[in-house]
Amino acid sequence: MFDGLTGKLGDVFERLKRRGALSESDVQAAMREVRVALLEADVALPVVKDFIAQATERAIGKEVLRSVTPGQMVVKIVHDTLVEMLGSEPEPVDLNAPAPVPILMVGLQGSGKTTTTGKLARRLTQRDKKKVLMASLDVYRPAAQEQLRILGEQTGVATLPVVKGEQPVSIAKRAMTVGRLQGYDVVMLDTAGRLHIDEALMAEVAAIRETVDPHEVLLVVDAMTGQDAVNVARTFKERVGVTGIVMTRVDGDARGGAALSMRGVTGCPIKLMGVGEKMDALEDFHPQRIAGRILGMGDVVSLVEKAAETIDKDEAEKLARKMSKGDFDLDDMASQLRQLRKMGGMGGLMGLLPGIGKMQKQMAGANIDEKMLVRQEAIITSMTKKERKDIKLLNASRRKRIAAGSGTSVQDVNRLLKQYQDMSRVMKQMGKKGMLKGLMGGLGGMGGGGMPQMPPGGLGGGLGGLGGGGSGLPGLPKLPGGKLPPGFGRR
Amino acid sequence: MSDEIEQTGAAQDDARKPGWLARLRQGLARTSAKLGGGIIGLFTKRKLDDATLEELEDLLIQADLGVKTAAKLTANLARERFDKEVTSEEVRQAFADDIAEILTPVALPLAIDPALKPHVVLVVGVNGTGKTTTIGKLAKQFRDQKKKVVLAAGDTFRAAAVEQLKIWGERTGCPVIAGPENCDAASLAFDALKQAKADGADVLLIDTAGRLHNKAALMDELKKVIRVIAKMDPAAPHSTVLVLDATTGQNAHAQVETFRSMVNVTGLVMTKLDGTARGGVVVALADAFGLPVHAVGVGEGADDLRPFDANAFARNLMGLE
């Protein structure tokens, strides 16, 4: 449907092919594409219009730098404006009030309020060492109170005991009383999902607000929300005084334009985002990332952070030393495979890379098998320790044994060995060139493929194999070259 | 437990005020007031020129019709009436006709084949779209038609999802097959099918955990459910219904596309149509995929699931009634 704004703008400027300042007509041609991109990302129309006006004003007359194309220049201006509008300064959940600090969670049905309540409570408990009490005010949806109670058990956060038939306002009152008497730092009130036009339910949540005077009112919104996001945000803000927004399902593939819409019409900061089903999948909001996604430019920052988080530093250092000496064995390869898997497998990694929209589709078409990584690891673990150190030992009968032991075929074993040889060759070359100094991993080398904002170095060496010259990542089909980091190119 | 069910049930009934029809009209009226009102604002009677067309396109986009569908509809209008004097009424009528034309072929109810005992319906979708609630409502509908219905609590992941379906089971008088917490959804579905066959049930509704369509492992899990139940009945599931949240924007395309290619979705149910500025995405989806839209959800009560009526929907969307 949409393969990245950069590509589209590239087409727009193809005809121009000149340097100098951006003229009004250039910019306007580009902004038509930007407008479509934003609308396809579900940014609300009025917000799109404001945005286009701002970005146009900034772009006209800007000198195009020698090193970039006019298209890239416009993308940068658009990106920067977007980040600014999303809020450059992160705003965390504010707990600066007398305990117990009441936090009220509101939103439409199915936006993820209860799950977010559980995640936030867990984070406040574990990271911020707060004593948190959760209470469900959802007396409408079957088993909603039960859901929060179970989440409390799973995360080790206290929940207010359910009294059958109690109405939301009195539950809220009771929660605050219990919070005060039992010395809780934070009381989280999870309300029922409600439509912003449901007068009775909006009056109810307004009454709850009156009763407990919450310090934070967090509006939970699904990242997939369409044009209606502005109506929802505006009404909730008017009726219950929203202080911050939580975006959920950011781990989906929605572009998340709702974030810009809601920030735009309410001025409320987006404070948190939900990025997975597990209870620890809650992150602070990063405007750059969402800006990149809205524009279809991938999410390089997340990739880098993910790599930094997942890669075991010691292991990476050990590997880097080994590689520079040129003795990279199959055990090292297995540990690389494991780290790759930890980072969410190929699919997860690719999703974070910019300009890969098209490739991702092809990958889906080629039916990439994520289990390949597991299988290759199985092949390696089916070898003896000696074999892992010295692949020359592997004659035909040993290969047969390994295939049988790992539940694969001899061809699979051969393919893995070929990959290993490619990888170790590249590593030797890299070692010689001294590229492995420090912790500069192969991922940095991926930057050659047209990735903006790649920080030099800083990545664990554990990914060395990814970015090397001719080595292939396991399980990847042949993909069109050119824009791709070299390591992705071969099977 | 049953006490609590009564309580929540009663609390819910208290909260239901107007009937579904009123709610649907009320919900859509807001959509159409905005859309229709916007169009009235554009024309009293004026020439259909480029600027006007662009404004019209914008209005359609704001109803989540998407850039492509909006462009197509305005292009249609332009082809017929460009440079002619048009009134707001004419424009709305023309749009409504075009939209109805797109929607009519997909307005098909979920037909239960009486020869199959049971007709297996697998209900899938991303998190929070209203799968369990939709199953509860479908169960109520089939029960009203004197069908024997069995429910399978296949959402073994989310906390209290099984309890939620059990409550629906009690409300509608349908047996609910559930396993222990975190049990395998596929084997549960298999057991449920076995049970439903033994009971001579007409319909088996299988709930599944919500999953984002871009998570390969979770989609594989869903494929496994299908593979496993197909062992007992090669034709099962006879229907695979994707539940879509009407608040969803253009990502609905990705959802339909992925679920369709992975688990062969046979129809859609659109939920939460009782809010504002929505419905547009249905038009875009019908245009792009042509999958049947079986029903629309217009509230939280057991009776708030309605057949999808293309004409009424289109006319309502354009503020014509």
Interface residues (C-beta under 8 A of the other chain):
Chain A: M1 V36 L39 E40 A41 D42 A44 L45 L108 Q109 G110 S111 G112 V139 Y140 R141 P142 A143 A144 E146 Q147 L148 R149 I150 L151 Q154 V162 K164 G165 Q167 L195 H196 I197 A200 L201 D222 M224 T225 G226 Q227 D228 A229 N231 V232 R249 D251 G252 D253 A254 R255 G257 A258 E277 G345 G347 G351 E370
Chain B: D3 E4 I5 Q7 T8 A11 Q12 A15 K17 Q26 G27 R30 D58 I61 Q62 A63 D64 G66 V67 V126 N127 G128 T129 G130 T133 F157 R158 A159 A160 A161 E163 Q164 K166 I167 W168 L212 H213 N214 K215 A216 A217 D245 T247 T248 G249 Q250 N251 A252 H253 A254 K272 D274 G275 T276 A277 R278 G280 V281 E300
